Amino acid sequence: MPTQRSFRDVLGRFTTGVVLVTAQTEAGPAGMAANSFTSVSLVPPLIALCAAHTSTTWPAIRAAGGFAVTILREDHEEVCRTFATRGADRFAGRDWVRTPAGHPLLWGGLGWLDCAIEQIHPAGDHELVVARALEWSTAGGPEAASGGPLVFQLRALRTAGILTGRPSTAP
């Protein structure tokens, strides 16, 4: 019989990238780590992410109406763990810059997006968030040009490594 644990075990075999979702809120900067993140559309440029109902950070980001996304590098495991820890001082001791919309952005990511929330849909124990990317770049300093992405698979953070060294022609 299928169980919640077996469902998580099956989905855990699917490798996902890891991002930081950050926003400048009325109470100051807020942020969370997320691996339920994907592109949705090129025209218009839309992304989606899922935020758990149990998140204590998501309500402040949602109220801000927009957020920044930083695509994490393989050496960002420590910052990812900090952003996944309740009550942690997530913004201390790191280099932050601001997006054009004013959201905090971790310098040195593989890429970033500045997003405005377009739609929020109830989805079980999460909210499915669709946002329009307003600005984006792969510029993040010299460290952003090297290394691979931080990924999540089998309930653990991992590095993807170099798979083929050739650009993909797949969509």
Secondary structure, 3 states (H helix, E strand, C coil): CCCHHHHHHHHCCCCEECEEEEEEECCEEEEEEECCEEEEECCCCEEEEEEECCCCCHHHHHHHCEEEEEECECCCHHHHHHHCCCCCCCCCCCCEEECCCCCEEECCCCEEEEEEEEEEEEECCEEEEEEEEEEEECCCCHHHHCCCEEEEECCEEEECCCCCCCCCCCC
